[in-house]
Amino acid sequence: MTTSIRALRSVCSLAWAVAAMSYSSIASAAETTKFTVNGMVCAFCAQGIEKRLTALPATQALYVDLEQKIVAVEAKPGQSLDLARVNAEITDAGYSISKTETVSQSVEQIRTELRKAKK
């Protein structure tokens, strides 16, 4: 009986380890939404959008690329962006959105990718 209890404990420990690894990989996956925004032409435009979107409660990180017309907004872990509210903030600021795309990259990864494309 002792052997079967040890085997059962080993199986349970393994199951917990697998579950913990799965959760950590899910938790570390960033939910980022990229918007293609028309009308942004200067640093003042970027600052206005940044100010509005960083004030949203679910926003963790944000990146604005004027040349590519991209605004990337990353949600805090365990939270989702209210896309209708983000859209409203951008359009209320006077800009239009031509494309919205949710990606599994962080804002930092998007920033790095866009900067490499410029070189």
ABEGO torsion letter per residue (X at the ends): XAAAAAAAAAAAAAAAAAAAAAAAAAAABBBBBBBBBBGBABAAAAAAAAAAAAABAABABBBBBAAAGBBBBBBBBGBBBBAAAAAAAAAAAGBBBABBBBBABBAAAAAAAAAAAAX
